[in-house]
Amino acid sequence: MEFRDLKAQYDKYKNEIDLAIQEVINNTNFIGGKEVNTLEQRLAEYVGVTHCITCANGTEAMTLLMMAWDIKEGDAIFVPDFTFFSTGEIVSFRGATPIFVDVDRDTFNIDTTKLERAINKVLDEGKLTPKVIIPVDLFGLPADHIEIDRIAKKYNLVVLEDAAQGFGGSINEKKACSFGDAATTSFFPAKPLGCYGDGGAIFTNDDKLAELLNSLKVHGKGDNKYDNVRIGVNSRLDSIQAAVLNIKLTAFIEHELEDVNRIYRLYNEQLKGIVETPVIPDGYISSFAQYTIKLKNKEVRDALQAELELKGIPSMVYYVKPLHRQGAFTEHDQNDDEFEVTNELCDTVLSLPMHPYLTDNSVIKICNSISNYFYKATLFRNEEPYE
């Protein structure tokens, strides 16, 4: 059993993927070209925005926006504490200060009440200038972008939607990657829409911002790549990755998003009353980059993970350490007591196999293994899963 079965996906679309890659090789057009242009147009149309700018990876997508917005030392950028390192890293990379914010226990996403409290704290201290909110669509579920947009407008901040895991999710039919002033996603192979290497994209309706980003990602080019009007970087999605993504995007739209949500419902049905299952608010759709359950404590979580491993069932812990405890951020004065939910989640979450090609029988095997484990634990150790 695979945690995320990329081979099953390849086997299903092998002929289309092989032909698409071979066409790029035959045409020897490895950077840019029709594959990239087609992909950008299709992605923008699917998300519902004017511009899609592809780049080398999801981290650089966010970095390019930090550059375009001239984020620098003295700026405060608000980031959820429970997420992958890169969301905070791109802030420090620009010399700005990441302000970590605790998350909502049910959705895993940034707690908007605590967000507004953090903004006011920075304003009261007067040492930093609040500039950007970076909500993360964690595990495929969009953050509370409606409330985040209200807060951003109130304090005159810009919003960067980090949809590295969120592509395909939505709120009231409005797609992830269309929220905020700009959004980014990642095409890392294990993401909901993944390529066969690294890749990323930026989405925006801002024409001037899109023009600037297209310059910054190619060495600050002007009219052409030998006319350099600003300092930029080299961050391009190559044509082979674009060719693969064009095939995968079709599969994602036609059935993969629907399939992971069907699997989510089966998981929830089988695990009801046994463990805490994911909460999807009304009007929201998740693209389920991960299916993450919560257990009673770290000991129960670790014991269950070990039991699943013995049965050949892979699982992962996202994330074992919150951002505010990362060694790279030790220079920032953080009060551990302000991150009660994140600290708890790092000790209690466990992600189970989740992908569009997971069979019902596999889901039932996983759920039966979990159920049997807790039956025996309750019988012999009087141990409850999460209560």
N, C-alpha and C positions, 0 to 999 in steps of 0.2 A: 504494500500500500504506500502511495506517495502522499506527502503533505500537500503539495500542489503539483498535479501531474501534467507537466509540459509535454511529456512524450506522447500521452494519449491525444492531446490536442494536435501535435505534429502528425501523428499517424492518421488522424481524420482528414487533415488538410495538406498532406504531404505533397500531392501532385501540384496543387495550386502554389504552395510555398516554394517548391523546387523550381517551378517554371518562372516564378517572379524573380527569384534570385538569379537564375540563369540569364534572364533577359537583361538584368543590370550588367552582368559579366560580359554578355555578348556586345552590349552597347558601349562598354567601358566608360560609363558615365557614373563615377563612384561618389561624387560629391554634388549635391543639389540635383537639378534635373526634374524630369516629369514625375518621378515617384514621390519626391519630397513635396513638390507643388500640389500634386493630387491629394496627398495625405493631409496637408495643411488645410486645403479647401474642405475636405470631407469632415475633418475634426471640428473646424469652425462651424460648419453647418449642423453637425450632430449636437454640439454643445449649445448653439444658438447665439454665437457672438460674431463680430465682424472679422476679427483677426485671430489667427493661430500662427505662432512663430515657433518652429521646432528648434531644438538645440541639443547639446551633447548629453545632458542628463537632467534629472529633476532638481538636483542641488544647484547646478549652474543656472537653471531657469529662475530660481529664486534669487540667486546672486546677481543676475542680469537686471532684475527689477530693483534690487538694492542700489545698483549702479545708476540705473535710469532715474531713480528718485533721489539720488545724491545723498544717500544715508551715510552718516559719518559719526565721528566721535562727538559725544554730547547728546546723541539722539537715543531715545528710549523706544524699544520695539517689544511689543507684548506677545508672548509666545506661550502656548500650553505646556505645562510641565511634563505631561505624560505623552511623549511622542518620540520619534526617532531624532537622533542627535543633530542631523543636518538643519532642522528648522531653527535651532538656536545658533548653530555654527555659522550660518551665513550672515548673522547679525554681528557676531564678534569679528568675523573676517573683514568687515567694513569698519571696524573700530567702534561700532555702536554698542549699546548695552542692552542685552536681552533681559526683559522683565518677565520672569516665569509666573504663570498663573495656574492655580489648581483647576481640576477638571470636574465635570459632573459624573457622579458615580454610575448612573444608568447608561449614559451615551458615550462615555470616555472622552467627550469633547470639552473644550474650554468652557468653564463656568462663567456665564456672562455677568452674574452679580459680582463675583470676585474680580472679574476683568475691570468693571467700572470702579471698583474699590481700589484696584492697583493703579489705574490711571490717576485717580484723585490723590493717591499717596505720592506719586511722582510729582504731580503738580504742587502739592503742599510742600514737599521737600525743596523744590526749586533748583535742583542740581542738574537735571536732565530735561530735554524737550521731548514730550511724547510725539511720535511721528506715525508709526505703523502698527496695525494689529495683524498678526498672522494666525488666523484660526486654521486648524488642521481637520480635514475630514477623515477622522481616524477609523481604520478597519473597514472603510468603504461608506461610512455613514456621514452625510454632510453635517457640519456644525450648525449651530443656531444662527444662521446668517441674517435672518430678519432682525433679531435683536442686536446682533453685532453691527449691522448697518446703522441701526438707530444710534447706538453708542458712538460709532465712528463719526457720524454727522454732528452729534452733540459736541464732541471734543475736537472737531476738525482734523480727524485722522484719516489716513488712507488704509485700505484693507487689501492684503495679499492672501487670497485663498490658497492654502497648501492642499491641493487635491491629489497629492502623489498616490494616495491609496483610494481616492474617492471617485475616480472617473467612472461615470455611469450612474452614480447616485443622483438623487433629486429631492427637491422639496416642492410639493404641490406642482409637479411636472416641470419645474424649472431645474435644469441640469446643473450638477456640480461642474466646476470650471467656468461658470457664468456669473458667480457671485463676486462681490468686492470690486475694487478698481482694476484688478487684474488677478489672474489665477494661474497656477502652475500644476503640471502633473508629471509623473515619471513613467517611463516605459521599461523600467527594470523588469527582467523576465518574469518575476513572480507577481507583478502587479496585475490588477484586473485586465488591463490592456498592456501586454508586455512584448518587447522585441527579443532578439537573440543577442543582446549585449546591453549597452547603455543607451539611453535616449530620454528626451524630455520635451516639454512644450509649454508655451506661455499663451494665455488667452486674454483678450481684451477688446473692448469696443472703442478704445481711445486711439484715433488715427495717428496722432503725433507720437504717442508712446510706442505704438507698433513700429513706426518709422525709426525711432531712436533705438529700439531693441534690435531691429534688423541690421543697424549699423554696429552697435556694440558687440554683437555676437560674431562679427567678421572683422576683427581688428579695428573697429571704429571707422569703417569704410564710408566714403562719400558716394560719388557717382559710380565708382567701381572699386575693386579691392586694392588697387594701387593708388587710390586717392583717399588718404586717411585723415579725417577731419577731427578725430578725438581718439583718446586711448580706449581700446576695447579689449576683447579676448578672442580666442579661437574656440567657438562652441557651436558646432554644426552637427546635425543628424545626418549620418551617411545614407546613401541611396539604397544599400542592401537592407538596412534596418527599416527604412521607409517602405520598401517593397514588402517585407514581412508584415509590417503593421497594417498595410492596406488589406492584406488577406485576413488578418486577425480581426480588424475592425468590422469587416463584414460578418464574421462569425459572432463577434460580440453583440452586434446589433440584432442579428437574426435569432440567436437562441441563448448565448452564454449568460447574459444578464438575467434572463428569465429562469435559466437552469439553476443558477446559484441561489436565487430566491426560493425556488421550489425545495432545494436541499436545506436551506435555512428553516423553512417551515417544517420539514420532516425532522430535523434535529430538535427543534423546539417541542414538537409533539412527543418525541421519544424521551426527551430529557426533562419534561415538565415534572416539577416536584422533586427532582433528584439533585440538580445543580441550578445555579442562577444562569439563565440563558440571555442572549442579547436582547436589548430593548430597542425597538424601532418605533419612534413617535408617529402618531397619525399624520398622514400626508407625506411622510418620508419614505424613500426607497434607498436601500444600501446596495452597493455593488460587492460587498463582502470580500474585501481583500483578505480578511480573516474572519473566522467564526470563533468568538472568544467567550468562554464561560468564566464564572467566578466561583471560587471555593471558600471554605470557612477561614482558612489561614494558610500560611506558607507550608506548614508541615503536611496538611491534607493535600494541598496542591502538588507538592513535590512527590508525595507518596503515590498519588494517582498517576502522575506523569511516569513514574518508574514502572507502575503496573501496566500501563498502556504500552510502554516500550517492550516489556517482556512478551506482550502479545503481538508485537510487530506493528503497532499503531503509532505513527509519529505524531508528535505534538511540539509546540513551541511556546516560549514565554516572551510576550511582547508587552512590557519591557521590564527587564530585571532591575534597572536603576533609573530613577527619575532624572530629568535634566539638571535640577538644582544640586544634585549630588555628584554630577560628572566632574572629574578632575580638571577638565579644561575650563570649567566655570568657577573654580575655587576663589578667584579674585573678587567675585561678586558676593556681596553680603546677603546671604539667604537665611531666613528663619525657617527651620525645618518644620516647625509647628504650623506654618501657613499652608502646608501641602498634605494635609491629613488624608484626603481621598487618593491622591497620587501614590503616597507611601503605602496605603492599603492595597491599591490595585497591583502594584509591583510585586506584592507578596501573594496575591490571590488569583491572578488571571492565568488562564491556560487556553491556548488556541489549538483547535482541532483541525484535522484535514478538511480543506474546503476548496473546491474548484468545480467548474461546470461539468467535468467528466467523472465525478464521484458517483458511484452507483448507489441505488437505494440499499442494496444488500450490504455495502460497505458501511453506510451510515448506521444501519441497524446493528451491525457487528460492533461498531465503535460504541454506540449507545448501550448495547447489552453489556459490553465490557465495563463501562462506567457504572451501570446499574448493579451489576453483580459485585463489583468491588465495594460499593457502599452497603450493599446488603450484608456482605461478610463483615465489613468494618463495624456496622451497627450491631450485628449479632455478637461479635467477639470483643469489640472495644467500646461499644455504646457511643459511636462517633457519628455525628451528623455531618453532611457534606458542606453546608454553609450557614446553618442556623445556630 
